[in-house]
Amino acid sequence: MSQARSSGCPECDGRLSADGGETVCTNCGLVVAENRIDPGPE
C-alpha cells in the first residue's frame, strides 16, 4: 500500500488536499488517506 509523502501524491506528484476526513490528490483524484470514524455498534 502507498504511503502519503509530504511532497505530494505518490502516483503523480500532484498536490494533496485534506478535506472531509480524506486526503486526496487535486491532480489525479487518488484517495491517499481516509480517517473516518465508524459510529456503528461494536
PDB file of N, CA, C and O in Angstrom:
ATOM      1  N   MET A   1       0.841  -1.181   0.000  1.00  0.00           N
ATOM      2  CA  MET A   1       0.000   0.000   0.000  1.00  0.00           C
ATOM      3  C   MET A   1       0.879   1.233   0.000  1.00  0.00           C
ATOM      4  O   MET A   1       1.929   1.235   0.642  1.00  0.00           O
ATOM      5  N   SER A   2       0.480   2.282  -0.701  1.00  0.00           N
ATOM      6  CA  SER A   2       1.258   3.510  -0.815  1.00  0.00           C
ATOM      7  C   SER A   2       1.107   4.352   0.443  1.00  0.00           C
ATOM      8  O   SER A   2       0.050   4.380   1.073  1.00  0.00           O
ATOM      9  N   GLN A   3       2.176   5.028   0.787  1.00  0.00           N
ATOM     10  CA  GLN A   3       2.171   5.951   1.912  1.00  0.00           C
ATOM     11  C   GLN A   3       2.191   7.372   1.362  1.00  0.00           C
ATOM     12  O   GLN A   3       2.856   7.636   0.361  1.00  0.00           O
ATOM     13  N   ALA A   4       1.478   8.280   1.997  1.00  0.00           N
ATOM     14  CA  ALA A   4       1.467   9.677   1.559  1.00  0.00           C
ATOM     15  C   ALA A   4       2.794  10.337   1.918  1.00  0.00           C
ATOM     16  O   ALA A   4       3.286  10.199   3.037  1.00  0.00           O
ATOM     17  N   ARG A   5       3.357  11.045   0.968  1.00  0.00           N
ATOM     18  CA  ARG A   5       4.576  11.808   1.213  1.00  0.00           C
ATOM     19  C   ARG A   5       4.189  13.265   1.388  1.00  0.00           C
ATOM     20  O   ARG A   5       3.195  13.724   0.825  1.00  0.00           O
ATOM     21  N   SER A   6       4.974  13.989   2.168  1.00  0.00           N
ATOM     22  CA  SER A   6       4.664  15.394   2.403  1.00  0.00           C
ATOM     23  C   SER A   6       4.834  16.222   1.127  1.00  0.00           C
ATOM     24  O   SER A   6       4.256  17.303   1.014  1.00  0.00           O
ATOM     25  N   SER A   7       5.623  15.725   0.162  1.00  0.00           N
ATOM     26  CA  SER A   7       5.863  16.486  -1.056  1.00  0.00           C
ATOM     27  C   SER A   7       4.726  16.379  -2.061  1.00  0.00           C
ATOM     28  O   SER A   7       4.588  17.248  -2.921  1.00  0.00           O
ATOM     29  N   GLY A   8       3.911  15.335  -1.973  1.00  0.00           N
ATOM     30  CA  GLY A   8       2.801  15.230  -2.902  1.00  0.00           C
ATOM     31  C   GLY A   8       2.274  13.828  -3.086  1.00  0.00           C
ATOM     32  O   GLY A   8       2.578  12.919  -2.314  1.00  0.00           O
ATOM     33  N   CYS A   9       1.479  13.672  -4.123  1.00  0.00           N
ATOM     34  CA  CYS A   9       0.820  12.410  -4.450  1.00  0.00           C
ATOM     35  C   CYS A   9       1.849  11.333  -4.804  1.00  0.00           C
ATOM     36  O   CYS A   9       2.796  11.612  -5.539  1.00  0.00           O
ATOM     37  N   PRO A  10       1.679  10.104  -4.293  1.00  0.00           N
ATOM     38  CA  PRO A  10       2.602   9.029  -4.612  1.00  0.00           C
ATOM     39  C   PRO A  10       2.484   8.532  -6.054  1.00  0.00           C
ATOM     40  O   PRO A  10       3.383   7.849  -6.546  1.00  0.00           O
ATOM     41  N   GLU A  11       1.393   8.863  -6.732  1.00  0.00           N
ATOM     42  CA  GLU A  11       1.195   8.419  -8.113  1.00  0.00           C
ATOM     43  C   GLU A  11       1.672   9.441  -9.145  1.00  0.00           C
ATOM     44  O   GLU A  11       2.345   9.085 -10.112  1.00  0.00           O
ATOM     45  N   CYS A  12       1.318  10.725  -8.932  1.00  0.00           N
ATOM     46  CA  CYS A  12       1.601  11.732  -9.968  1.00  0.00           C
ATOM     47  C   CYS A  12       2.368  12.942  -9.444  1.00  0.00           C
ATOM     48  O   CYS A  12       2.635  13.872 -10.204  1.00  0.00           O
ATOM     49  N   ASP A  13       2.726  12.946  -8.162  1.00  0.00           N
ATOM     50  CA  ASP A  13       3.408  14.070  -7.508  1.00  0.00           C
ATOM     51  C   ASP A  13       2.577  15.354  -7.503  1.00  0.00           C
ATOM     52  O   ASP A  13       3.124  16.452  -7.399  1.00  0.00           O
ATOM     53  N   GLY A  14       1.240  15.212  -7.618  1.00  0.00           N
ATOM     54  CA  GLY A  14       0.347  16.366  -7.536  1.00  0.00           C
ATOM     55  C   GLY A  14       0.187  16.828  -6.099  1.00  0.00           C
ATOM     56  O   GLY A  14       0.709  16.204  -5.176  1.00  0.00           O
ATOM     57  N   ARG A  15      -0.533  17.918  -5.915  1.00  0.00           N
ATOM     58  CA  ARG A  15      -0.760  18.487  -4.589  1.00  0.00           C
ATOM     59  C   ARG A  15      -1.827  17.695  -3.835  1.00  0.00           C
ATOM     60  O   ARG A  15      -2.836  17.302  -4.421  1.00  0.00           O
ATOM     61  N   LEU A  16      -1.610  17.458  -2.537  1.00  0.00           N
ATOM     62  CA  LEU A  16      -2.577  16.762  -1.705  1.00  0.00           C
ATOM     63  C   LEU A  16      -3.445  17.761  -0.965  1.00  0.00           C
ATOM     64  O   LEU A  16      -2.984  18.822  -0.544  1.00  0.00           O
ATOM     65  N   SER A  17      -4.724  17.395  -0.815  1.00  0.00           N
ATOM     66  CA  SER A  17      -5.672  18.246  -0.118  1.00  0.00           C
ATOM     67  C   SER A  17      -6.438  17.413   0.896  1.00  0.00           C
ATOM     68  O   SER A  17      -7.037  16.398   0.542  1.00  0.00           O
ATOM     69  N   ALA A  18      -6.422  17.840   2.168  1.00  0.00           N
ATOM     70  CA  ALA A  18      -7.168  17.160   3.221  1.00  0.00           C
ATOM     71  C   ALA A  18      -8.533  17.825   3.338  1.00  0.00           C
ATOM     72  O   ALA A  18      -8.631  19.011   3.655  1.00  0.00           O
ATOM     73  N   ASP A  19      -9.601  17.042   3.077  1.00  0.00           N
ATOM     74  CA  ASP A  19     -10.944  17.612   3.099  1.00  0.00           C
ATOM     75  C   ASP A  19     -11.953  16.548   3.505  1.00  0.00           C
ATOM     76  O   ASP A  19     -12.013  15.486   2.885  1.00  0.00           O
ATOM     77  N   GLY A  20     -12.737  16.814   4.526  1.00  0.00           N
ATOM     78  CA  GLY A  20     -13.805  15.912   4.931  1.00  0.00           C
ATOM     79  C   GLY A  20     -13.335  14.542   5.402  1.00  0.00           C
ATOM     80  O   GLY A  20     -14.038  13.553   5.196  1.00  0.00           O
ATOM     81  N   GLY A  21     -12.177  14.459   6.023  1.00  0.00           N
ATOM     82  CA  GLY A  21     -11.695  13.181   6.534  1.00  0.00           C
ATOM     83  C   GLY A  21     -10.892  12.371   5.528  1.00  0.00           C
ATOM     84  O   GLY A  21     -10.426  11.279   5.853  1.00  0.00           O
ATOM     85  N   GLU A  22     -10.721  12.883   4.315  1.00  0.00           N
ATOM     86  CA  GLU A  22      -9.938  12.199   3.291  1.00  0.00           C
ATOM     87  C   GLU A  22      -8.809  13.105   2.821  1.00  0.00           C
ATOM     88  O   GLU A  22      -8.958  14.326   2.768  1.00  0.00           O
ATOM     89  N   THR A  23      -7.675  12.492   2.479  1.00  0.00           N
ATOM     90  CA  THR A  23      -6.588  13.224   1.840  1.00  0.00           C
ATOM     91  C   THR A  23      -6.554  12.765   0.400  1.00  0.00           C
ATOM     92  O   THR A  23      -6.277  11.598   0.123  1.00  0.00           O
ATOM     93  N   VAL A  24      -6.836  13.676  -0.525  1.00  0.00           N
ATOM     94  CA  VAL A  24      -6.919  13.343  -1.949  1.00  0.00           C
ATOM     95  C   VAL A  24      -5.968  14.204  -2.767  1.00  0.00           C
ATOM     96  O   VAL A  24      -5.620  15.318  -2.375  1.00  0.00           O
ATOM     97  N   CYS A  25      -5.555  13.669  -3.909  1.00  0.00           N
ATOM     98  CA  CYS A  25      -4.717  14.411  -4.836  1.00  0.00           C
ATOM     99  C   CYS A  25      -5.612  15.320  -5.667  1.00  0.00           C
ATOM    100  O   CYS A  25      -6.611  14.871  -6.230  1.00  0.00           O
ATOM    101  N   THR A  26      -5.253  16.592  -5.741  1.00  0.00           N
ATOM    102  CA  THR A  26      -6.056  17.543  -6.520  1.00  0.00           C
ATOM    103  C   THR A  26      -5.829  17.367  -8.018  1.00  0.00           C
ATOM    104  O   THR A  26      -6.602  17.890  -8.821  1.00  0.00           O
ATOM    105  N   ASN A  27      -4.793  16.648  -8.405  1.00  0.00           N
ATOM    106  CA  ASN A  27      -4.482  16.459  -9.819  1.00  0.00           C
ATOM    107  C   ASN A  27      -5.162  15.209 -10.384  1.00  0.00           C
ATOM    108  O   ASN A  27      -5.893  15.298 -11.370  1.00  0.00           O
ATOM    109  N   CYS A  28      -4.926  14.038  -9.763  1.00  0.00           N
ATOM    110  CA  CYS A  28      -5.452  12.784 -10.323  1.00  0.00           C
ATOM    111  C   CYS A  28      -6.644  12.219  -9.551  1.00  0.00           C
ATOM    112  O   CYS A  28      -7.304  11.302 -10.038  1.00  0.00           O
ATOM    113  N   GLY A  29      -6.936  12.747  -8.353  1.00  0.00           N
ATOM    114  CA  GLY A  29      -8.087  12.294  -7.585  1.00  0.00           C
ATOM    115  C   GLY A  29      -7.843  11.076  -6.711  1.00  0.00           C
ATOM    116  O   GLY A  29      -8.787  10.553  -6.119  1.00  0.00           O
ATOM    117  N   LEU A  30      -6.603  10.609  -6.615  1.00  0.00           N
ATOM    118  CA  LEU A  30      -6.276   9.448  -5.791  1.00  0.00           C
ATOM    119  C   LEU A  30      -6.551   9.746  -4.324  1.00  0.00           C
ATOM    120  O   LEU A  30      -6.111  10.775  -3.810  1.00  0.00           O
ATOM    121  N   VAL A  31      -7.280   8.852  -3.637  1.00  0.00           N
ATOM    122  CA  VAL A  31      -7.501   8.984  -2.204  1.00  0.00           C
ATOM    123  C   VAL A  31      -6.290   8.371  -1.513  1.00  0.00           C
ATOM    124  O   VAL A  31      -6.088   7.158  -1.560  1.00  0.00           O
ATOM    125  N   VAL A  32      -5.488   9.212  -0.873  1.00  0.00           N
ATOM    126  CA  VAL A  32      -4.241   8.776  -0.252  1.00  0.00           C
ATOM    127  C   VAL A  32      -4.482   8.278   1.165  1.00  0.00           C
ATOM    128  O   VAL A  32      -3.860   7.304   1.589  1.00  0.00           O
ATOM    129  N   ALA A  33      -5.377   8.934   1.906  1.00  0.00           N
ATOM    130  CA  ALA A  33      -5.668   8.534   3.281  1.00  0.00           C
ATOM    131  C   ALA A  33      -7.128   8.819   3.597  1.00  0.00           C
ATOM    132  O   ALA A  33      -7.746   9.733   3.052  1.00  0.00           O
ATOM    133  N   GLU A  34      -7.649   8.006   4.492  1.00  0.00           N
ATOM    134  CA  GLU A  34      -9.053   8.107   4.871  1.00  0.00           C
ATOM    135  C   GLU A  34      -9.126   7.994   6.385  1.00  0.00           C
ATOM    136  O   GLU A  34      -8.624   7.022   6.948  1.00  0.00           O
ATOM    137  N   ASN A  35      -9.737   8.962   7.057  1.00  0.00           N
ATOM    138  CA  ASN A  35      -9.784   8.976   8.517  1.00  0.00           C
ATOM    139  C   ASN A  35     -11.211   9.084   9.020  1.00  0.00           C
ATOM    140  O   ASN A  35     -11.553   9.997   9.770  1.00  0.00           O
ATOM    141  N   ARG A  36     -12.024   8.157   8.605  1.00  0.00           N
ATOM    142  CA  ARG A  36     -13.431   8.181   9.028  1.00  0.00           C
ATOM    143  C   ARG A  36     -13.623   7.309  10.252  1.00  0.00           C
ATOM    144  O   ARG A  36     -13.004   6.254  10.389  1.00  0.00           O
ATOM    145  N   ILE A  37     -14.489   7.765  11.136  1.00  0.00           N
ATOM    146  CA  ILE A  37     -14.816   7.011  12.343  1.00  0.00           C
ATOM    147  C   ILE A  37     -16.134   6.298  12.117  1.00  0.00           C
ATOM    148  O   ILE A  37     -17.118   6.912  11.704  1.00  0.00           O
ATOM    149  N   ASP A  38     -16.155   5.011  12.384  1.00  0.00           N
ATOM    150  CA  ASP A  38     -17.368   4.222  12.237  1.00  0.00           C
ATOM    151  C   ASP A  38     -18.214   4.364  13.501  1.00  0.00           C
ATOM    152  O   ASP A  38     -17.816   3.858  14.550  1.00  0.00           O
ATOM    153  N   PRO A  39     -19.369   5.037  13.439  1.00  0.00           N
ATOM    154  CA  PRO A  39     -20.191   5.250  14.614  1.00  0.00           C
ATOM    155  C   PRO A  39     -21.093   4.055  14.964  1.00  0.00           C
ATOM    156  O   PRO A  39     -21.880   4.129  15.908  1.00  0.00           O
ATOM    157  N   GLY A  40     -20.980   2.982  14.224  1.00  0.00           N
ATOM    158  CA  GLY A  40     -21.831   1.811  14.437  1.00  0.00           C
ATOM    159  C   GLY A  40     -21.502   1.048  15.712  1.00  0.00           C
ATOM    160  O   GLY A  40     -20.497   1.321  16.369  1.00  0.00           O
ATOM    161  N   PRO A  41     -22.357   0.089  16.055  1.00  0.00           N
ATOM    162  CA  PRO A  41     -22.120  -0.719  17.261  1.00  0.00           C
ATOM    163  C   PRO A  41     -20.870  -1.589  17.112  1.00  0.00           C
ATOM    164  O   PRO A  41     -20.494  -1.988  16.010  1.00  0.00           O
ATOM    165  N   GLU A  42     -20.250  -1.863  18.233  1.00  0.00           N
ATOM    166  CA  GLU A  42     -19.019  -2.675  18.200  1.00  0.00           C
ATOM    167  C   GLU A  42     -19.335  -4.138  18.207  1.00  0.00           C
ATOM    168  O   GLU A  42     -18.425  -4.967  18.182  1.00  0.00           O
TER     169      GLU A  42
END
